[in-house]
């Protein structure tokens, strides 16, 4: 199998752990496939205030960006045929 790349978008609901404010969040992802499995790298910037988190106010000369960056890097490994599992990929 040759290696190849693709791009995708997907949406999740994020928020139960973020002050109980749930929001639909769209992610952009890069997908890379090879003989051993698949790698997914996704990222998204979020504004703290959208989840009810006030931007911290700090003494003069210091500031906090109201936007945070979330990133995920996952690799799904292909299981050998006949391993007794129905799934073809393993996290």
KOLPALO-825933 format. One record per residue: residue in three letters; x, z, y of N, C-alpha, C in turn. Coordinates in steps of 0.02 Angstrom, whole numbers. Layout:
residues N
   aa  n.east    n.up  n.north  ca.east   ca.up  ca.north  c.east    c.up  c.north
  ALA       X       Z        Y        X       Z         Y       X       Z        Y
...
This chain:
residues 91
   aa  n.east    n.up  n.north  ca.east   ca.up  ca.north  c.east    c.up  c.north
  UNK      42       0      -59        0       0         0      44       0       62
  UNK      29     -45      108       66     -47       171      39       7      218
  UNK      82      29      263       60      77       314      23      39      369
  UNK     -27      71      400      -59      41       458     -89      96      500
  UNK    -104      79      563     -131     127       611    -198     103      636
  UNK    -237     149      662     -300     133       693    -315     187      745
  UNK    -364     174      786     -386     224       835    -460     236      824
  UNK    -483     296      840     -553     313       830    -574     365      881
  UNK    -639     371      889     -669     424       929    -718     461      884
  UNK    -721     527      893     -771     565       857    -793     623      900
  UNK    -851     650      885     -879     705       925    -889     766      881
  UNK    -879     824      911     -892     887       877    -929     933      925
  UNK    -959     984      899     -987    1035       943    -937    1092      945
  UNK    -916    1108     1004     -865    1159      1014    -894    1214     1057
  UNK    -881    1275     1039     -903    1325      1086    -924    1392     1062
  UNK    -945    1400      999     -969    1466       980    -916    1519      990
  UNK    -853    1501      984     -799    1549       996    -778    1551     1069
  UNK    -804    1505     1109     -786    1502      1180    -843    1530     1222
  UNK    -848    1595     1221     -898    1631      1260    -970    1612     1242
  UNK    -981    1588     1181    -1047    1571      1158   -1078    1510     1190
  UNK   -1039    1472     1228    -1064    1411      1260   -1046    1351     1217
  UNK   -1096    1319     1188    -1083    1261      1145   -1089    1197     1185
  UNK   -1043    1152     1175    -1043    1087      1208   -1022    1034     1159
  UNK   -1051     974     1166    -1028     916      1126    -963     892     1158
  UNK    -913     884     1117     -847     864      1141    -825     801     1104
  UNK    -807     749     1141     -783     688      1111    -706     689     1110
  UNK    -678     672     1053     -606     671      1042    -582     599     1034
  UNK    -521     586     1052     -489     522      1037    -436     537      985
  UNK    -432     494      935     -386     508       880    -347     445      862
  UNK    -286     457      838     -245     404       809    -244     418      734
  UNK    -257     366      694     -257     372       621    -199     331      594
  UNK    -161     361      548     -107     325       516    -115     332      441
  UNK    -118     276      406     -126     275       334     -62     251      302
  UNK     -43     283      246       14     260       207      -1     272      133
  UNK      46     259       91       35     265        19      20     337       -3
  UNK      45     386       34       36     457        15     -28     488       43
  UNK     -57     458       96     -117     488       125    -132     463      194
  UNK    -159     508      236     -181     489       303    -164     545      352
  UNK    -139     527      410     -125     575       463    -173     561      521
  UNK    -202     615      547     -248     610       604    -220     654      660
  UNK    -208     623      717     -186     660       776    -239     651      830
  UNK    -268     706      853     -321     703       903    -307     751      960
  UNK    -333     735     1018     -323     778      1075    -380     770     1125
  UNK    -387     821     1166     -440     821      1217    -423     873     1270
  UNK    -435     856     1332     -430     903      1387    -500     930     1403
  UNK    -504     995     1417     -568    1027      1433    -561    1068     1496
  UNK    -613    1070     1535     -615    1114      1593    -641    1182     1571
  UNK    -605    1235     1588     -625    1302      1568    -696    1319     1591
  UNK    -712    1300     1652     -777    1317      1681    -836    1287     1643
  UNK    -825    1232     1607     -878    1201      1568    -901    1247     1511
  UNK    -859    1294     1492     -876    1341      1439    -887    1412     1466
  UNK    -900    1416     1530     -914    1481      1560    -853    1526     1567
  UNK    -793    1497     1565     -732    1536      1572    -706    1527     1643
  UNK    -707    1580     1683     -683    1573      1752    -607    1561     1752
  UNK    -586    1519     1800     -514    1507      1807    -482    1570     1835
  UNK    -431    1595     1801     -399    1657      1825    -371    1649     1895
  UNK    -379    1699     1935     -351    1700      2003    -289    1744     2001
  UNK    -234    1717     2022     -170    1753      2019    -143    1764     2090
  UNK     -94    1809     2095      -64    1822      2161     -37    1758     2193
  UNK     -27    1761     2258       -2    1703      2296      60    1674     2263
  UNK      62    1608     2259      121    1574      2231     112    1556     2158
  UNK      62    1583     2125       50    1567      2055     -19    1535     2049
  UNK     -26    1489     2002      -91    1458      1993    -101    1444     1918
  UNK    -163    1436     1900     -182    1419      1831    -222    1354     1834
  UNK    -204    1307     1793     -240    1243      1791    -309    1256     1761
  UNK    -362    1230     1791     -429    1240      1764    -442    1199     1701
  UNK    -394    1158     1681     -402    1115      1623    -353    1137     1569
  UNK    -375    1139     1507     -332    1155      1450    -330    1094     1404
  UNK    -278    1088     1365     -270    1033      1318    -275    1060     1247
  UNK    -320    1032     1207     -326    1049      1136    -299     990     1096
  UNK    -259    1005     1045     -231     952      1003    -236     973      930
  UNK    -245     923      887     -246     935       815    -202     882      782
  UNK    -165     903      732     -122     859       694    -134     875      620
  UNK    -171     832      585     -190     845       516    -160     792      470
  UNK    -141     813      410     -118     765       361    -158     775      297
  UNK    -189     722      273     -228     723       212    -186     688      158
  UNK    -170     724      105     -127     699        52    -170     673       -5
  UNK    -153     615      -30     -188     585       -86    -172     624     -150
  UNK    -224     640     -190     -213     673      -254    -201     621     -308
  UNK    -160     637     -356     -148     589      -411    -212     577     -451
  UNK    -221     517     -475     -279     501      -517    -277     546     -579
  UNK    -335     569     -601     -340     611      -660    -322     684     -648
  UNK    -321     705     -584     -303     775      -569    -361     822     -580
  UNK    -420     795     -599     -477     838      -611    -519     851     -549
  UNK    -502     821     -494     -540     829      -432    -576     765     -415
  UNK    -636     771     -388     -673     711      -368    -649     684     -301
  UNK    -623     726     -258     -600     704      -192    -537     662     -200
  UNK    -531     611     -157     -472     569      -160    -419     592     -111
  UNK    -437     635      -63     -388     660       -15    -388     736      -17
  UNK    -332     765       -3     -323     838        -4    -297     859       64
  UNK    -328     910       94     -306     935       159    -250     984      149
